[in-house]
């Protein structure tokens, strides 16, 4: 991999971690059960995508 490609991968993984954090924060702040569940599910889906992407490396 080139340096530029490695920087791109690093950036993608960083964004995935940020999304995971934001989903968890949103879920903890929401009072509406349906919205809270949706945020938690989005966090889980992001975890799966992160793991799949990371395993490719």
C-alpha positions as CSV (number, residue, x, y, z in Angstrom):
1,X,0.0,0.0,0.0
2,X,1.1,3.5,-0.7
3,X,1.4,6.1,2.1
4,X,-1.7,7.9,0.7
5,X,-3.7,4.7,0.7
6,X,-2.7,4.0,4.3
7,X,-3.7,7.5,5.3
8,X,-7.1,6.9,3.7
9,X,-7.6,3.6,5.6
10,X,-6.6,5.4,8.8
11,X,-9.1,8.1,8.1
12,X,-11.9,5.6,7.4
13,X,-11.3,3.7,10.6
14,X,-11.2,7.0,12.5
15,X,-14.6,8.0,11.1
16,X,-16.0,4.6,11.9
17,X,-14.9,5.0,15.5
18,X,-16.4,8.5,15.7
19,X,-19.7,7.2,14.4
20,X,-19.7,4.4,17.0
21,X,-19.1,7.0,19.7
22,X,-21.8,9.3,18.4
23,X,-24.4,6.5,18.2
24,X,-23.7,5.5,21.7
25,X,-23.9,9.1,22.9
26,X,-27.2,9.6,21.1
27,X,-28.7,6.4,22.5
28,X,-27.8,7.4,26.0
29,X,-29.4,10.8,25.7
30,X,-32.6,9.7,23.9
31,X,-35.8,9.3,26.0
32,X,-38.0,7.9,23.2
33,X,-37.6,4.1,23.3
34,X,-38.0,3.7,19.5
35,X,-35.3,6.3,18.7
36,X,-33.0,5.0,21.3
37,X,-33.4,1.5,19.9
38,X,-32.7,2.8,16.4
39,X,-29.5,4.6,17.5
40,X,-28.3,1.5,19.3
41,X,-29.0,-0.6,16.2
42,X,-27.1,1.8,14.0
43,X,-24.2,1.6,16.5
44,X,-24.2,-2.2,16.2
45,X,-24.4,-2.1,12.4
46,X,-21.4,0.3,12.4
47,X,-19.5,-2.1,14.7
48,X,-20.1,-4.9,12.2
49,X,-19.0,-2.8,9.3
50,X,-15.9,-1.7,11.2
51,X,-15.0,-5.3,12.0
52,X,-15.5,-6.4,8.4
53,X,-13.4,-3.6,7.1
54,X,-10.7,-4.1,9.7
55,X,-10.6,-7.8,8.9
56,X,-9.8,-7.0,5.3
57,X,-6.6,-5.4,6.4
